[in-house]
Amino acid sequence: MKKPSLDRTLKLLWLLIGALLLLFLAAGGVMILSQVIGNAGAGDAAVQIASEDRAPREEPRAVRYPAPQAIRGTSTRLIPVEYGRAYQPDGGGYASGARYTSEVVANVIFLDAQGARLLLDRPAHVASIHYPRTAQDVQRWIAYQIAFDDTNGDARLDRRDATTLYVTDVEGRSLRPVLRPPLRLRSFHALDAGRMLVYALEPPRGAAVDEDRMGQRAFIYDVASGQLAPYAALDSAAERAGQILRR
């Protein structure tokens, strides 16, 4: 029986080494890809919350807060409490009485002659804060878009969760909701010192539909009394516009 040559033995040995090297490279690539995907999810600014079956995956990061901001017509100052990206600089600013930031705003501090007080006593994502800053801002109230509930089930509170409209007086007291389910906030606008125009979407009873198929309704909200009243004339005109489109 003819013995294999030395060249053939070397070829088989190099082939085995190459196969092992390829296997190691593939395993390393899978590990790197899984690490990148994990870091991408963890890097999003969000408030971690506990789900029913497990605790948060990481300890809460230290909160950060910028300089106090003046509220027109009062000596009270407002400070958004930010959470989510540790020491990274704030990427936002202030415009038209609203707070825009790359961080997640999780609470609000109000400073007055009595000291400092918090707006909220539980985890939340504050998507926007609208308060009077200039002579053109007629409102005598502060409005907030807040998500208290993890509506998408990912154990985080962030911009992907549904928000509800809340209001306080101009010094940040007496927080209360403006809209209640099943109404969904679309937008709101200051009418005068004590009233706002609120647009909401109303899903049909007993049916699940996309937002673009929900009817829109208009309301007038009186901040002092807490009354939300339908804006019947506006809704009627909008209904006629819809009928014209269906012809």
Rosetta silent file (secondary structure, phi, psi, omega in degrees, C-alpha in Angstrom):
SEQUENCE: MKKPSLDRTLKLLWLLIGALLLLFLAAGGVMILSQVIGNAGAGDAAVQIASEDRAPREEPRAVRYPAPQAIRGTSTRLIPVEYGRAYQPDGGGYASGARYTSEVVANVIFLDAQGARLLLDRPAHVASIHYPRTAQDVQRWIAYQIAFDDTNGDARLDRRDATTLYVTDVEGRSLRPVLRPPLRLRSFHALDAGRMLVYALEPPRGAAVDEDRMGQRAFIYDVASGQLAPYAALDSAAERAGQILRR
SCORE:     score description
SCORE:     0.000 S_00000001
   1 L     0.000  132.108 -175.454    0.000    0.000    0.000 S_00000001
   2 L   -79.580  128.856  179.698    1.420    3.374   -1.020 S_00000001
   3 L   -77.733  144.562  179.076    2.086    5.820    1.814 S_00000001
   4 L   -62.982  145.711 -179.456    0.831    9.397    1.390 S_00000001
   5 L   -73.696  163.379  178.698    3.499   11.850    0.316 S_00000001
   6 H   -64.569  -37.692  179.735    4.809   14.614    2.569 S_00000001
   7 H   -61.739  -41.429 -179.451    3.260   17.288    0.306 S_00000001
   8 H   -66.707  -39.020  178.088   -0.186   15.776    0.656 S_00000001
   9 H   -62.632  -42.203  179.719    0.167   15.571    4.436 S_00000001
  10 H   -65.371  -38.989  178.879    1.174   19.251    4.593 S_00000001
  11 H   -62.556  -43.846  178.949   -1.758   20.229    2.400 S_00000001
  12 H   -63.431  -38.367  179.928   -4.187   18.396    4.675 S_00000001
  13 H   -65.078  -44.553  178.798   -2.619   20.034    7.733 S_00000001
  14 H   -66.216  -35.516  177.301   -2.932   23.550    6.243 S_00000001
  15 H   -63.357  -40.860  178.149   -6.510   22.818    5.198 S_00000001
  16 H   -65.528  -42.906  178.856   -7.373   21.856    8.790 S_00000001
  17 H   -62.054  -42.061  179.474   -5.676   24.980   10.165 S_00000001
  18 H   -63.005  -40.370  178.915   -7.583   27.155    7.669 S_00000001
  19 H   -64.294  -42.154  178.551  -10.900   25.573    8.637 S_00000001
  20 H   -64.653  -41.292  179.096  -10.243   26.163   12.343 S_00000001
  21 H   -62.740  -42.416  178.129   -9.197   29.773   11.678 S_00000001
  22 H   -61.990  -39.285  179.246  -12.389   30.406    9.683 S_00000001
  23 H   -63.997  -43.919  178.694  -14.465   28.940   12.520 S_00000001
  24 H   -63.437  -41.689  179.395  -12.783   31.210   15.092 S_00000001
  25 H   -63.300  -41.353  179.388  -13.298   34.295   12.861 S_00000001
  26 H   -64.057  -41.862  179.277  -17.005   33.487   12.408 S_00000001
  27 H   -64.630  -40.806  178.069  -17.490   33.050   16.163 S_00000001
  28 H   -64.183  -38.534  178.527  -15.709   36.353   16.837 S_00000001
  29 H   -63.461  -40.518  178.393  -17.882   38.153   14.289 S_00000001
  30 H   -62.873  -41.707  179.889  -21.057   36.882   15.940 S_00000001
  31 H   -64.539  -42.732 -179.947  -19.828   38.090   19.354 S_00000001
  32 H   -64.855  -43.467 -179.899  -18.928   41.559   18.001 S_00000001
  33 H   -61.996  -42.563  179.436  -22.283   41.910   16.214 S_00000001
  34 H   -65.593  -34.894  178.256  -24.240   40.968   19.337 S_00000001
  35 H   -67.148  -41.481  179.693  -22.230   43.491   21.380 S_00000001
  36 H   -63.297  -44.109  179.730  -22.928   46.287   18.865 S_00000001
  37 H   -63.220  -42.182  178.413  -26.650   45.516   18.848 S_00000001
  38 H   -63.463  -41.689  179.156  -26.753   45.455   22.636 S_00000001
  39 H   -67.258  -35.612 -179.926  -24.905   48.771   22.911 S_00000001
  40 H   -62.819  -41.018  179.065  -27.201   50.388   20.337 S_00000001
  41 H   -70.575  -37.956 -177.240  -30.260   49.568   22.421 S_00000001
  42 H   -74.094  -20.164 -175.672  -28.642   50.604   25.703 S_00000001
  43 L   -79.781  -15.863  179.298  -27.468   53.928   24.281 S_00000001
  44 L   -66.293  137.215  177.503  -30.943   55.343   23.728 S_00000001
  45 L   -71.485  121.876 -179.193  -31.904   57.926   26.302 S_00000001
  46 L  -162.351  154.915  173.576  -34.716   56.461   28.372 S_00000001
  47 E   -89.151  118.297  178.379  -35.929   56.071   31.933 S_00000001
  48 E   -74.159  135.322  176.013  -35.525   52.422   32.958 S_00000001
  49 L  -131.233  157.901 -179.971  -38.525   50.985   34.792 S_00000001
  50 L   -82.178  136.714  172.515  -39.220   47.596   36.336 S_00000001
  51 L   -91.361  178.752 -176.438  -41.533   45.231   34.512 S_00000001
  52 L   -68.464  -30.511 -173.790  -43.741   42.691   36.303 S_00000001
  53 L  -107.423   -1.006  178.071  -41.351   39.775   35.824 S_00000001
  54 L  -158.170  160.465  179.065  -37.940   41.405   36.130 S_00000001
  55 L   -88.284  166.756  175.439  -36.068   44.337   37.583 S_00000001
  56 L   -56.683  148.240 -174.917  -34.317   47.049   35.520 S_00000001
  57 L   -75.255  -15.606 -176.477  -31.169   45.800   33.797 S_00000001
  58 L  -148.039  158.452  176.961  -28.941   48.529   35.186 S_00000001
  59 L   -68.207  144.226  179.386  -28.651   50.953   38.057 S_00000001
  60 L   -59.355  139.933  174.760  -30.196   54.371   37.332 S_00000001
  61 L   -74.094  158.567  177.172  -27.743   56.953   36.012 S_00000001
  62 L   -67.424  139.163  178.912  -27.245   60.168   37.936 S_00000001
  63 L   -74.954  159.181  176.804  -29.669   62.894   36.921 S_00000001
  64 E  -130.905  149.696 -178.322  -28.487   66.175   35.408 S_00000001
  65 L  -146.260  134.866 -177.938  -30.151   69.589   35.513 S_00000001
  66 L   -83.226 -171.081  179.840  -29.394   72.866   33.686 S_00000001
  67 L   -66.703  148.424  176.773  -29.622   76.456   34.925 S_00000001
  68 L   -59.918  143.815 -179.101  -32.986   77.667   36.310 S_00000001
  69 E  -114.697  134.960 -178.072  -35.265   79.259   33.722 S_00000001
  70 E   -72.780  139.980  172.673  -37.508   82.257   34.447 S_00000001
  71 L  -104.664  119.847 -174.360  -41.281   81.909   34.114 S_00000001
  72 L   -60.086  134.243  176.777  -42.757   85.205   32.940 S_00000001
  73 L    88.246    4.509  179.455  -45.006   86.926   35.485 S_00000001
  74 L  -148.755  157.116  176.714  -43.755   85.035   38.534 S_00000001
  75 L   -85.205   -3.707  178.616  -40.622   84.787   40.656 S_00000001
  76 L   -70.323  144.273  177.384  -40.698   80.970   40.362 S_00000001
  77 E  -117.617  149.833 -175.266  -37.933   79.308   38.330 S_00000001
  78 E  -116.625  137.012  177.426  -38.169   76.060   36.371 S_00000001
  79 E  -134.013  111.988  173.334  -35.474   73.360   35.989 S_00000001
  80 E   -68.129  135.537  176.725  -35.989   70.249   33.793 S_00000001
  81 E   -97.121  116.694 -173.510  -34.437   67.153   35.402 S_00000001
  82 E  -101.291  146.771  179.942  -32.662   65.144   32.702 S_00000001
  83 E  -143.591  138.718  170.288  -31.849   61.436   32.685 S_00000001
  84 L   139.494  -35.492 -176.215  -30.303   59.179   30.138 S_00000001
  85 L  -132.126   28.017  172.703  -26.845   60.070   28.794 S_00000001
  86 L    50.750 -118.042 -170.493  -24.753   60.826   31.863 S_00000001
  87 L   -90.137    4.393  179.259  -22.071   63.459   31.147 S_00000001
  88 L   -64.567  141.760 -179.204  -22.872   64.170   27.505 S_00000001
  89 L   -66.740  153.314  178.471  -23.627   67.874   26.933 S_00000001
  90 L   -65.390  133.925 -176.725  -27.181   68.969   26.416 S_00000001
  91 L  -103.667   11.966 -174.927  -28.058   69.035   22.729 S_00000001
  92 L  -120.936 -159.892  179.854  -31.154   71.182   22.901 S_00000001
  93 E  -166.389 -163.057 -179.290  -32.368   74.618   23.805 S_00000001
  94 E  -118.356  136.051  178.436  -35.412   76.701   24.518 S_00000001
  95 E  -154.167  132.566  175.951  -37.855   77.931   21.878 S_00000001
  96 L    51.886   40.101  176.072  -41.396   79.319   21.990 S_00000001
  97 L    75.061   12.244 -178.124  -41.821   78.440   25.642 S_00000001
  98 E  -121.056  149.267  178.426  -40.971   74.747   25.153 S_00000001
  99 E   -94.975  121.136  176.247  -38.069   72.637   26.355 S_00000001
 100 E  -119.649  128.083 -175.870  -36.308   70.673   23.632 S_00000001
 101 L  -151.427  153.978  177.636  -33.450   68.370   24.601 S_00000001
 102 L   -81.374  -15.050  176.666  -31.621   65.261   23.429 S_00000001
 103 L   -83.418  171.781  169.146  -31.886   63.809   26.919 S_00000001
 104 E   -91.193  122.219  174.440  -34.983   62.305   28.510 S_00000001
 105 E   -85.408  119.867 -173.461  -36.614   64.802   30.862 S_00000001
 106 E  -106.288  -12.415 -179.045  -37.878   62.730   33.784 S_00000001
 107 E  -166.970  177.770  177.840  -39.105   65.432   36.176 S_00000001
 108 E  -139.208  133.932  174.912  -39.249   69.185   36.786 S_00000001
 109 E  -102.803  137.139  173.466  -37.966   71.207   39.749 S_00000001
 110 E  -115.195  128.046  178.384  -39.603   74.492   40.721 S_00000001
 111 E  -106.245  129.035  175.687  -37.642   77.019   42.769 S_00000001
 112 E  -145.649 -170.505 -175.864  -39.464   79.690   44.780 S_00000001
 113 L   -63.155  -24.381 -179.703  -39.163   81.589   48.066 S_00000001
 114 L   -85.305  -10.420  179.926  -40.131   78.446   50.017 S_00000001
 115 E   129.744 -143.816 -178.410  -37.376   76.321   48.469 S_00000001
 116 E  -119.735  140.363  178.911  -37.345   73.587   45.802 S_00000001
 117 E  -142.410  152.016 -179.219  -40.142   71.176   44.945 S_00000001
 118 E   -95.127  147.588  175.219  -40.695   68.433   42.381 S_00000001
 119 L   -74.327  -43.233 -170.733  -43.525   68.261   39.884 S_00000001
 120 L  -116.657  152.117  177.817  -43.744   64.428   39.830 S_00000001
 121 L  -119.245   18.537  176.981  -43.464   61.686   42.435 S_00000001
 122 L  -152.028  163.114 -178.733  -43.044   58.701   40.079 S_00000001
 123 L   -58.288  142.495 -178.726  -41.018   57.746   36.968 S_00000001
 124 L  -161.200  162.689  168.649  -42.056   59.544   33.792 S_00000001
 125 E  -116.656  114.354 -179.373  -40.931   60.808   30.410 S_00000001
 126 E   -93.746  101.807 -173.268  -41.728   64.514   30.014 S_00000001
 127 E   -73.046  -32.439  178.861  -41.835   64.996   26.249 S_00000001
 128 E  -157.762  154.207  176.514  -42.405   68.771   26.341 S_00000001
 129 E  -132.285  123.924 -179.191  -42.909   71.689   28.716 S_00000001
 130 E  -118.545  117.979 -177.110  -44.732   74.833   27.547 S_00000001
 131 L  -144.029  157.045 -178.065  -44.581   77.861   29.808 S_00000001
 132 L   -72.028  130.312 -179.249  -44.680   81.675   29.387 S_00000001
 133 L  -125.832  -32.865 -174.473  -41.262   83.215   28.714 S_00000001
 134 L  -123.586  174.232  179.060  -41.771   86.362   26.645 S_00000001
 135 L   -64.590  -21.918  179.787  -44.288   89.202   26.311 S_00000001
 136 L   -80.165  -14.892  179.707  -45.840   87.330   23.366 S_00000001
 137 L   -84.464  105.278 -173.135  -46.701   84.319   25.566 S_00000001
 138 L   -82.921  -17.093 -171.824  -50.227   85.102   26.776 S_00000001
 139 L   -67.287  148.338  173.009  -50.798   81.938   28.806 S_00000001
 140 L  -120.117   50.397  179.845  -50.963   81.910   32.608 S_00000001
 141 E  -160.263  167.907  175.566  -50.421   78.186   32.938 S_00000001
 142 E  -122.134  131.894  179.255  -47.843   75.497   32.155 S_00000001
 143 E  -112.926  146.649 -177.123  -48.660   72.521   29.923 S_00000001
 144 E  -136.126  140.335  166.753  -46.772   69.221   29.814 S_00000001
 145 E  -102.511  115.945 -171.926  -46.817   66.160   27.561 S_00000001
 146 E  -128.932  137.161  170.742  -46.037   63.267   29.903 S_00000001
 147 E  -108.188  114.248  174.393  -45.770   59.480   29.512 S_00000001
 148 L   -96.918  -24.153 -172.833  -46.336   57.670   32.797 S_00000001
 149 L  -110.915  141.244  177.021  -47.081   54.252   31.280 S_00000001
 150 L   -79.569   83.173 -171.881  -44.844   51.909   29.282 S_00000001
 151 L   -73.936  -20.035  178.626  -47.261   51.635   26.372 S_00000001
 152 L  -103.521    4.448  170.462  -44.936   49.637   24.084 S_00000001
 153 L    70.089   26.591 -179.351  -43.864   47.129   26.778 S_00000001
 154 L  -103.294   14.209  178.709  -40.072   47.572   26.568 S_00000001
 155 L    62.370   27.597  178.080  -39.568   48.422   30.299 S_00000001
 156 E  -138.850  151.349  172.733  -38.505   51.965   29.348 S_00000001
 157 E  -113.103  115.546 -178.602  -40.178   55.354   29.274 S_00000001
 158 L  -155.694 -165.813 -174.331  -39.110   57.419   26.253 S_00000001
 159 L   -65.303  -13.186  179.172  -40.355   59.151   23.103 S_00000001
 160 L   -84.118   -6.866  179.056  -41.820   55.879   21.801 S_00000001
 161 L   -94.585  148.952 -177.973  -44.442   55.785   24.579 S_00000001
 162 L   -69.508  136.702  179.669  -47.806   57.537   24.303 S_00000001
 163 L  -106.378  159.147  175.593  -48.066   60.862   26.131 S_00000001
 164 E  -125.935  150.838 -178.585  -51.014   62.626   27.750 S_00000001
 165 E   -84.705  128.081  176.307  -51.569   66.361   28.187 S_00000001
 166 E  -125.246  161.475 -179.787  -51.292   67.744   31.733 S_00000001
 167 E  -143.470  150.293  170.255  -51.482   71.284   33.089 S_00000001
 168 E  -132.119  174.760  170.307  -50.509   73.219   36.236 S_00000001
 169 E   -71.468  178.640 -171.686  -50.826   76.822   37.294 S_00000001
 170 L   -70.164  -11.748  177.332  -48.025   79.170   36.245 S_00000001
 171 L  -102.797    9.482  175.653  -45.997   78.297   39.375 S_00000001
 172 L    80.772   28.189  179.793  -46.101   74.540   38.738 S_00000001
 173 L  -112.079  159.052  174.851  -48.800   73.611   41.263 S_00000001
 174 L    62.593   58.055  177.254  -51.965   71.474   41.019 S_00000001
 175 L   -65.207  132.756  179.032  -50.954   69.036   38.273 S_00000001
 176 E  -153.648  151.330  179.671  -54.011   67.548   36.534 S_00000001
 177 E   -77.043  146.804  174.998  -54.802   65.804   33.228 S_00000001
 178 L   -92.825  -42.996  179.608  -56.512   67.669   30.402 S_00000001
 179 L  -113.047  152.065  175.649  -57.479   64.609   28.347 S_00000001
 180 L  -130.318  152.934  178.496  -58.521   61.140   29.464 S_00000001
 181 L   -55.475  147.076    9.111  -58.706   57.848   27.523 S_00000001
 182 L   -88.684    4.588 -179.170  -59.791   56.999   24.930 S_00000001
 183 L   -64.416  139.242  179.095  -58.931   60.493   23.648 S_00000001
 184 E  -119.875  128.905 -177.508  -55.376   60.798   22.312 S_00000001
 185 E   -62.909  134.400  170.802  -53.578   64.125   22.213 S_00000001
 186 E  -108.718  -50.416  177.210  -52.742   65.520   18.775 S_00000001
 187 E  -166.641  169.579  175.984  -51.777   69.124   19.602 S_00000001
 188 E  -149.371  156.316 -174.228  -52.698   72.110   21.758 S_00000001
 189 E  -147.069  138.794  177.687  -52.487   75.899   21.420 S_00000001
 190 E   -72.634  130.535  175.591  -52.834   78.817   23.824 S_00000001
 191 L   -96.155  -45.296  178.636  -55.934   80.926   23.181 S_00000001
 192 L  -158.381 -163.062 -174.307  -55.569   83.446   25.993 S_00000001
 193 L   -60.460  -32.318 -173.171  -54.394   83.720   29.600 S_00000001
 194 L  -122.923    5.772 -176.463  -56.676   80.974   30.897 S_00000001
 195 E  -134.366  151.731  173.974  -57.744   78.797   27.955 S_00000001
 196 E  -133.239  149.482  172.936  -56.206   76.434   25.429 S_00000001
 197 E   -92.810  125.564 -175.436  -57.423   74.877   22.193 S_00000001
 198 E  -119.505  128.540  173.409  -56.879   71.117   22.303 S_00000001
 199 E  -105.511  132.456 -179.015  -56.988   68.731   19.328 S_00000001
 200 E  -136.120  154.109  173.753  -57.472   65.039   20.111 S_00000001
 201 E   -99.484  141.078 -178.226  -57.983   61.803   18.182 S_00000001
 202 E  -124.516  110.687  178.504  -60.916   59.579   19.140 S_00000001
 203 L   -71.146  149.475  177.729  -60.800   55.882   18.184 S_00000001
 204 L   -66.854  149.028 -178.931  -64.130   54.236   17.299 S_00000001
 205 L   -65.434  131.743  174.320  -65.761   52.176   20.043 S_00000001
 206 L    70.375   17.412 -179.538  -64.882   48.495   19.983 S_00000001
 207 L  -139.392  141.369  175.977  -62.536   48.758   16.991 S_00000001
 208 L  -102.831  117.119 -178.693  -58.781   48.974   16.589 S_00000001
 209 L  -133.685  161.774  175.138  -57.772   51.266   13.741 S_00000001
 210 L   -67.998  157.154 -178.135  -54.699   53.214   12.679 S_00000001
 211 H   -60.493  -32.183 -177.974  -54.429   56.814   13.842 S_00000001
 212 H   -71.161   -6.920  176.231  -54.965   58.122   10.290 S_00000001
 213 H  -106.825   -0.108  178.067  -58.460   56.601   10.377 S_00000001
 214 L   -82.489  146.922  175.750  -59.427   58.078   13.748 S_00000001
 215 E   -74.825  146.478  176.391  -61.692   61.088   13.916 S_00000001
 216 E  -101.480  139.734  178.246  -60.233   64.358   15.184 S_00000001
 217 E  -126.456  151.987  179.436  -62.074   66.459   17.747 S_00000001
 218 E  -113.851  140.975 -179.612  -61.545   69.998   18.994 S_00000001
 219 E  -136.300  154.282  168.391  -61.955   71.138   22.607 S_00000001
 220 E  -109.766  124.437  179.862  -61.629   74.312   24.643 S_00000001
 221 E  -109.319  123.563  176.329  -59.980   73.721   28.026 S_00000001
 222 E   -94.658  114.633 -172.815  -60.505   76.242   30.818 S_00000001
 223 L   -67.018  -41.661 -176.159  -57.484   75.980   33.122 S_00000001
 224 L   -63.525  -43.935 -177.717  -59.034   77.651   36.164 S_00000001
 225 L   -90.759  -17.381 -176.784  -62.147   75.439   36.270 S_00000001
 226 L    74.593   18.519 -177.556  -60.584   72.318   34.749 S_00000001
 227 E   -92.387  130.837  175.552  -63.472   72.035   32.284 S_00000001
 228 E  -108.777  113.412 -175.651  -62.935   70.475   28.848 S_00000001
 229 E  -117.285  138.546  177.162  -65.733   71.498   26.466 S_00000001
 230 E   -60.950  141.554  173.629  -66.248   70.434   22.820 S_00000001
 231 L   -93.789   82.995 -168.668  -65.607   73.139   20.235 S_00000001
 232 H   -62.014  -41.014 -177.545  -68.799   72.291   18.361 S_00000001
 233 H   -62.897  -41.826  179.988  -68.548   74.925   15.609 S_00000001
 234 H   -68.628  -42.847  178.549  -65.052   73.805   14.609 S_00000001
 235 H   -62.101  -38.660 -179.403  -65.961   70.112   14.726 S_00000001
 236 H   -64.848  -43.425  178.633  -69.046   70.767   12.576 S_00000001
 237 H   -64.548  -39.639  178.937  -67.034   72.590    9.907 S_00000001
 238 H   -66.330  -37.062  177.881  -64.424   69.810    9.884 S_00000001
 239 H   -63.873  -40.921  177.394  -67.168   67.191    9.506 S_00000001
 240 H   -63.681  -38.683  176.869  -68.544   69.003    6.465 S_00000001
 241 H   -61.625  -39.189  177.860  -65.041   69.078    4.969 S_00000001
 242 H   -65.794  -38.554  178.178  -64.825   65.326    5.452 S_00000001
 243 H   -64.273  -38.068  177.142  -68.172   64.790    3.729 S_00000001
 244 H   -61.151  -40.778 -179.705  -66.986   66.805    0.729 S_00000001
 245 H   -67.954  -24.998 -178.188  -63.938   64.549    0.419 S_00000001
 246 L   -86.438   -2.719 -179.469  -66.125   61.421    0.465 S_00000001
 247 L   -69.694    0.000    0.000  -68.223   62.522   -2.540 S_00000001
